[in-house]
Amino acid sequence: MRQPLLVTNDLQLRTEVLRLAAAADVVTELADTAESVRDRYDDSPLVLVGDDLAGMVAALSLPRHPALVLVTEREPDYRTALAIGAAQVLRLPQGEAWLRTALADSGDGQQRAGVLVGMISTGGGPGASTLAAALAL
């Protein structure tokens, strides 16, 4: 199962995020080196980057991640957020509720790709019903 990724060396920030992850009943992977970030980045449903390692993440020139969040306990640096392609900037403790929800949503493992097919009949015959039943099997 894919797990959220936390990129930080800041012990206090790590403790807070792991506390929120535990409250959301989600296991979070930790990364603090360029190699470990590169290995797990694409497969993570949520990437949380601490402001202490945001410069390292920016230097990696990774592709844009749709759920990358810059997490800080200080005044956010929006230039750094832009450099890493953050979709969200989160300041703790104000953003705890949002982060707990995001962690719970990312760790549920229920997100799967699928195809939706709709059937519309233009007459009263058995054609659309028969085809819809055959497709469902």
Sine and cosine of phi, psi and omega as CSV:
sin_phi,cos_phi,sin_psi,cos_psi,sin_omega,cos_omega
0.00,0.00,0.66,-0.75,0.02,-1.00
-0.97,0.26,0.64,-0.77,-0.05,-1.00
-0.82,-0.57,0.46,-0.89,0.09,-1.00
-0.87,0.49,0.48,-0.88,-0.04,-1.00
-0.91,-0.41,0.78,-0.63,0.07,-1.00
-0.93,-0.37,0.85,-0.53,-0.03,-1.00
-0.92,-0.38,0.98,-0.20,0.02,-1.00
-0.23,-0.97,0.43,-0.90,0.17,-0.98
-0.92,-0.39,-0.10,1.00,-0.03,-1.00
-0.96,0.28,0.94,-0.35,-0.09,-1.00
-0.87,0.49,-0.67,0.74,-0.02,-1.00
-0.92,0.40,-0.70,0.72,0.02,-1.00
-0.90,0.43,-0.69,0.73,0.03,-1.00
-0.87,0.50,-0.70,0.71,0.00,-1.00
-0.87,0.49,-0.69,0.72,-0.01,-1.00
-0.90,0.43,-0.72,0.70,-0.02,-1.00
-0.92,0.40,-0.67,0.75,0.02,-1.00
-0.91,0.40,-0.54,0.84,0.08,-1.00
-0.90,0.44,-0.70,0.71,0.01,-1.00
-0.92,0.39,-0.60,0.80,0.05,-1.00
-0.90,0.43,-0.66,0.75,0.03,-1.00
-0.90,0.44,-0.62,0.78,0.04,-1.00
-0.90,0.43,-0.50,0.86,0.02,-1.00
-1.00,0.00,0.02,1.00,-0.01,-1.00
0.86,0.52,0.73,0.68,-0.03,-1.00
-0.80,-0.61,0.72,-0.70,0.11,-0.99
-1.00,0.06,0.74,-0.67,-0.04,-1.00
-0.90,-0.43,0.73,-0.69,0.08,-1.00
-0.99,0.15,0.57,-0.82,0.02,-1.00
-0.94,-0.34,0.63,-0.78,0.06,-1.00
-0.64,-0.77,0.71,-0.71,0.01,-1.00
-0.68,-0.73,0.13,0.99,0.06,-1.00
-0.79,-0.61,0.35,-0.94,-0.01,-1.00
-0.86,0.51,-0.65,0.76,-0.03,-1.00
-0.90,0.43,-0.69,0.72,-0.02,-1.00
-0.93,0.37,-0.54,0.84,0.06,-1.00
-0.93,0.38,-0.74,0.67,-0.03,-1.00
-0.86,0.51,-0.63,0.78,-0.03,-1.00
-0.93,0.37,-0.55,0.84,-0.15,-0.99
-0.95,-0.32,-0.19,0.98,-0.16,-0.99
-0.84,0.55,-0.81,0.59,-0.10,-1.00
-0.92,0.39,-0.53,0.85,-0.08,-1.00
-1.00,0.07,-0.13,0.99,-0.07,-1.00
-1.00,0.08,0.73,-0.68,0.03,-1.00
-0.96,0.29,-0.37,0.93,0.00,-1.00
-0.56,-0.83,0.78,-0.63,0.02,-1.00
-0.89,-0.45,0.89,-0.46,0.02,-1.00
-0.96,-0.28,0.89,-0.45,-0.04,-1.00
-0.94,-0.35,0.87,-0.49,0.07,-1.00
-0.94,0.33,0.51,-0.86,-0.04,-1.00
-0.90,0.44,-0.34,0.94,0.01,-1.00
-0.94,0.33,-0.48,0.88,-0.01,-1.00
-0.92,-0.40,0.21,0.98,-0.01,-1.00
-0.89,0.45,-0.59,0.81,0.04,-1.00
-0.89,0.46,-0.64,0.77,0.04,-1.00
-0.90,0.43,-0.67,0.74,0.01,-1.00
-0.90,0.43,-0.66,0.76,0.04,-1.00
-0.89,0.47,-0.63,0.78,-0.01,-1.00
-0.92,0.38,-0.37,0.93,0.01,-1.00
-0.96,0.29,-0.32,0.95,-0.02,-1.00
0.79,0.62,0.76,0.65,0.01,-1.00
-0.96,0.27,0.40,-0.92,0.06,-1.00
-0.91,0.41,0.37,-0.93,-0.02,-1.00
-0.87,0.48,0.70,-0.71,0.04,-1.00
-0.93,-0.37,0.78,-0.63,-0.08,-1.00
-0.93,0.38,-0.29,0.96,-0.04,-1.00
-0.80,-0.60,0.74,0.67,0.04,-1.00
-0.99,-0.10,0.79,-0.61,-0.06,-1.00
-0.82,-0.57,0.79,-0.61,0.14,-0.99
-1.00,0.10,0.85,-0.53,-0.05,-1.00
-0.92,-0.40,0.74,-0.68,-0.03,-1.00
-0.56,-0.83,0.37,-0.93,0.13,-0.99
-0.94,-0.34,0.04,1.00,0.03,-1.00
-0.91,-0.41,-0.09,-1.00,0.11,-0.99
-0.88,0.47,0.81,-0.59,-0.07,-1.00
-0.92,0.40,0.56,-0.83,0.10,-1.00
-0.98,-0.20,0.98,-0.22,-0.10,-0.99
-0.95,0.32,-0.40,0.92,0.09,-1.00
-0.90,0.43,-0.67,0.74,0.04,-1.00
-0.91,0.42,-0.65,0.76,0.03,-1.00
-0.86,0.50,-0.67,0.74,0.05,-1.00
-0.91,0.40,-0.63,0.78,-0.03,-1.00
-0.90,0.45,-0.56,0.83,0.00,-1.00
-1.00,-0.07,-0.07,1.00,0.00,-1.00
0.96,0.27,0.59,0.81,-0.04,-1.00
-0.91,0.40,0.71,-0.70,0.09,-1.00
-0.99,0.11,-0.32,0.95,-0.06,-1.00
-0.49,-0.87,0.56,-0.83,0.13,-0.99
-0.88,-0.47,0.81,-0.58,-0.12,-0.99
-0.82,-0.57,0.79,-0.61,0.06,-1.00
-0.94,-0.33,0.81,-0.58,0.05,-1.00
-1.00,-0.06,0.57,-0.82,0.17,0.99
-1.00,0.00,-0.06,1.00,-0.06,-1.00
-0.85,0.52,-0.55,0.84,-0.08,-1.00
-0.99,-0.13,0.31,0.95,-0.07,-1.00
-0.86,0.51,-0.70,0.71,-0.04,-1.00
-0.89,0.45,-0.69,0.72,0.02,-1.00
-0.88,0.47,-0.71,0.71,-0.04,-1.00
-0.91,0.41,-0.65,0.76,0.02,-1.00
-0.88,0.48,-0.67,0.74,0.03,-1.00
-0.92,0.40,-0.69,0.72,0.01,-1.00
-0.89,0.46,-0.65,0.76,0.04,-1.00
-0.90,0.43,-0.70,0.72,0.01,-1.00
-0.89,0.45,-0.67,0.74,0.00,-1.00
-0.92,0.39,-0.59,0.81,-0.04,-1.00
-0.98,0.19,-0.38,0.92,-0.08,-1.00
-0.99,-0.14,0.06,1.00,-0.08,-1.00
-0.98,0.19,-0.26,0.96,0.07,-1.00
0.93,0.36,0.17,0.99,-0.06,-1.00
-1.00,-0.05,-0.08,1.00,-0.02,-1.00
-0.98,0.18,0.89,-0.45,0.01,-1.00
-0.69,-0.72,0.54,-0.84,0.07,-1.00
-0.97,0.25,0.56,-0.83,0.00,-1.00
-0.45,-0.90,0.13,-0.99,0.01,-1.00
-0.83,-0.55,0.69,-0.72,0.04,-1.00
-0.93,-0.37,0.81,-0.59,0.02,-1.00
-0.84,-0.54,0.77,-0.63,0.04,-1.00
-0.94,-0.34,0.59,-0.81,0.01,-1.00
-0.88,-0.48,0.77,-0.64,0.04,-1.00
-0.80,-0.60,0.77,-0.64,0.01,-1.00
-0.99,-0.12,0.61,-0.80,0.05,-1.00
-0.97,-0.24,-0.05,1.00,0.00,-1.00
-0.60,-0.80,-0.11,-0.99,-0.05,-1.00
-0.99,-0.12,0.19,0.98,-0.06,-1.00
-0.99,0.15,0.01,-1.00,-0.06,-1.00
-0.99,0.10,0.05,1.00,-0.12,-0.99
-0.87,0.50,-0.82,0.57,-0.05,-1.00
-0.91,0.40,-0.65,0.76,0.01,-1.00
-0.91,0.41,-0.67,0.74,0.00,-1.00
-0.91,0.41,-0.69,0.72,0.01,-1.00
-0.91,0.41,-0.65,0.76,0.02,-1.00
-0.89,0.45,-0.66,0.75,0.02,-1.00
-0.92,0.40,-0.63,0.77,0.02,-1.00
-0.91,0.41,-0.64,0.77,0.03,-1.00
-0.92,0.39,-0.53,0.85,-0.02,-1.00
-0.93,0.37,-0.41,0.91,0.01,-1.00
-0.99,0.16,0.00,0.00,0.00,0.00
